[in-house]
Amino acid sequence: MHRKITLLWGEKKVVLHQTPRAVTPFGGLSVFIEFLGKIGFAQQIREHLPVHLKSPNVIDPAQTLTAFLMSVVAGARRFAHTTLLRADRALHGLLGMKRFPTDDTIRNLFKRFRQGRVVQFFEPL
């Protein structure tokens, strides 16, 4: 699909093209994701996270924690706001996630943390 529009503040015409590629309004997170990669975030979280789940359909707890972090950075104020990122396939591609956890999955991960697990997880970091 091609469509020509006139600029609001000018006389030029602009051609809009449709693309089959995924597009995200959270493209600025790519810089933050790159930073997390440089500091070894994924390896450290996988190594020190004290929660290990064994269900064949489970989302990796490290990815669930990362999804929560991305939601907060994107402006989520409640667990329910993480749903906005679930439909963003481009962001999932940037993170390397096949599935994005629901707000219930994130909340259930945090329910597993008590004071001992918090210390066990954050002290080595």
C-alpha positions in Angstrom: 0.0 0.0 0.0 1.3 3.4 -0.9 -0.3 6.6 0.1 0.7 10.2 -0.5 0.0 12.8 2.2 0.8 16.5 2.4 2.9 17.7 5.3 1.1 19.8 7.9 3.8 22.5 8.0 4.8 22.5 4.4 3.9 21.9 0.8 5.8 18.7 0.2 4.2 15.3 -0.3 5.3 12.3 1.7 4.8 8.7 0.5 3.8 6.2 3.2 4.6 2.6 2.7 3.1 -0.4 4.4 5.7 -2.9 5.8 5.3 -6.5 7.0 7.9 -5.9 9.6 7.0 -5.6 13.3 7.0 -2.0 14.6 7.1 -1.0 18.3 6.2 2.3 20.0 8.8 1.2 22.6 11.8 1.4 20.3 13.7 3.5 22.8 13.9 0.4 25.0 16.4 -1.0 22.5 19.1 1.2 24.0 18.3 -0.1 27.5 18.2 -3.7 26.2 21.6 -3.3 24.7 22.9 -1.9 28.0 21.5 -5.0 29.8 23.3 -7.2 27.3 26.6 -5.4 27.9 26.5 -5.8 31.7 25.6 -9.5 31.4 22.1 -9.1 32.9 20.6 -12.3 31.5 23.5 -14.5 32.6 23.6 -13.0 36.1 19.8 -13.4 36.6 19.8 -17.0 35.3 22.7 -17.9 37.6 21.4 -16.3 40.8 17.6 -16.4 40.6 16.6 -18.9 43.3 13.3 -19.8 41.6 13.4 -22.8 39.2 10.2 -24.2 37.7 9.8 -27.6 36.0 6.5 -27.4 34.1 6.9 -28.2 30.3 4.9 -25.1 29.5 6.7 -22.7 31.9 8.1 -19.3 30.9 11.7 -19.0 32.3 11.5 -17.1 35.6 14.5 -15.0 34.4 12.5 -13.9 31.4 9.5 -13.2 33.6 11.6 -10.9 35.8 12.9 -9.2 32.6 9.4 -8.7 31.3 8.5 -7.0 34.6 11.6 -4.8 34.4 10.7 -3.8 30.8 7.2 -3.0 31.8 8.3 -0.7 34.6 10.8 1.0 32.3 8.0 1.5 29.7 5.8 3.2 32.3 3.7 0.4 33.9 2.4 1.4 37.3 0.4 -1.8 38.0 0.8 -5.4 37.1 -2.1 -5.1 34.8 -0.2 -2.5 32.7 2.2 -5.2 31.6 -0.5 -6.5 29.3 0.4 -3.6 26.9 3.7 -5.2 26.1 2.2 -8.7 25.5 1.0 -7.7 22.0 4.3 -6.0 21.0 6.0 -8.6 18.8 8.9 -6.3 17.9 9.7 -5.8 21.6 9.6 -9.6 22.0 12.1 -9.9 19.2 14.4 -7.4 20.8 14.3 -9.3 24.0 14.6 -12.7 22.4 11.4 -13.9 24.0 9.0 -16.3 22.3 6.2 -15.6 24.9 5.6 -12.7 27.1 4.2 -13.5 30.6 0.8 -12.3 31.8 0.4 -10.1 34.8 -0.6 -13.2 36.8 2.6 -15.0 35.9 4.7 -12.0 37.0 2.7 -11.7 40.2 3.0 -15.4 40.9 6.8 -15.2 40.5 7.0 -12.4 43.2 4.8 -14.5 45.5 7.6 -17.0 45.7 10.0 -14.5 47.2 10.3 -14.2 50.9 13.0 -12.3 52.8 15.5 -15.2 52.6 15.1 -15.6 48.8 15.4 -11.9 48.3 18.7 -11.8 50.2 19.9 -15.0 48.4 19.1 -13.4 45.0 20.3 -9.8 45.5 23.4 -10.4 47.6 25.6 -12.0 44.8 24.4 -9.4 42.3 
